[in-house]
Amino acid sequence: MIVPQVELAGVHLLMSEPGVRRVLGKPKSSKTIKDEIQGTVRRMDYGKTKVYLSATADGTVFSVTTTDRRQKTAAGIGVGSSRAAVARKVRSARCTARVCVVGTERAGKRVTAFALRDGRVVRVTLGFVID
């Protein structure tokens, strides 16, 4: 389920790694990867859904992204939806040709982004703006 600004695939921002595992189970893989802004982060790979955790001691979720067509908002918006449908059915969505965004794009704020290609959603991301 996608709840803009709240959760994606049952995962909330600032959720702990054990919390993610309770919701999604064991990931296909979990590894530390380089991040140009944060240095290193941990990525839990669930196939079409990826969960990113800070490399700090508490290791909480700062971003979750999906290309899974089964993840939808209550209004049925998700991967495969048209830009027009997102603009019409997702409250407070602001759309350009490349993305529809809910939230304020300022460092430290949370946003939900519906990435578009050829007028259709190809990926949904919930996360904190880092820079």
N, C-alpha and C positions, 0 to 999 in steps of 0.2 A: 504494500500500500504506500502511496505517496501522499503525504500531508505536507504541502509547501510550508517551509520554515520550521517544521516540527520533526518529521521523520521520513525516511526512505527505506523501504524493505524492513520496517520494524526497528531500524537503527536510528537512534537520536544522537545529535551532536553532544559531545562531552561524555558519552557512554564509555565505560571501561571495556577493556578487551574481554574479560570474563562475561560482561553483559552482552557483548556482541555474540560471543559463542553460545550463550543461552538462547538468543533469538535465532541465529542463523546456523548454529552447529559448528562443526569443525571445518575450517577453510580448506580448499584444495591445496593452498600454500600460504605461507606467512613468511615474509622476508623484510629485511631492512633495505631500503633503497635510498639513493641520493636524491636530494631535493635542492634545487638552486636557491631557494629562499630560506628554508629551515635547516639545511645541512643534510640531515638524514631523517627519514620517517619510516614507519612500519606499515606495510601494505598486507592486508588480509584479502586473499583472492578467493572469491566464491563463484568463479566463472564470469557470468555477465554482470555481477555486482562486485565492486571493490570497495573496501573500507580502509581509510587512511587514519592512522593514529600518530600522535606526536611522539617524538623520541624522548620526551621528558620522563621523569620518574613515575608520574601518574599515568602516562600513556593513554590519553583519552582521544576519542574520535574527533577529528576536525573536518573530515570530509567523507562523504559516501556517494558513489556514482554507480549508475546502472544503465545497461542497454537492454535489459530484460523487458520484453513486451508485456509480461504478466503484471508488472508493477504499474498501477494506475491510481489516479486520484479518485475521490468519491464520484466525480463527474465523468470518469472514464478517460481522463487525459494521461498520456504516457508516450513511450516510444512508439512511433508510427502515426501519432496524432498530427493534424495540420497546424500550421502557425495560426490560422484563423480560429481554430477550435481552442487553442491555448489562450489566445487573446480574449475570446468570448467566455470561456468557462473557468479560467484560473483567476481568482480575485487578485487584483493589484498587479497583474502581469504587464510588463512593459516590453514590447517586442521590436526587434530590428530584423533585418533579413537573416541574421546568423544566430540569434538567441532571443529567448523570452526570459525575463528575469523578474523574480519577486524578491523584494528586499532592497536594502541600500548598499550600493557597491563602494563601501568605505572600510578601511582596515578595522578588523575586529567585529564587524557586523556579519550576520548570517544572511545568506542568499540561497535561493533555489533557482537553478538555471536549467532551462530546457534548450539544449543545443539543437540547432536546425541545420538541415542540409536539403536543398531543393524543396524548401517549404514544409518539411516534415521533421518531427522530433527524432533525433538519433541517439540522444543520451540525456539523462537527467542527473543533476548533481545538487546535493545539499551540502553546504559547507560554510566555513568562516572565510571571509575575505582576509587574506594574509598580508598583502602589500597594498 
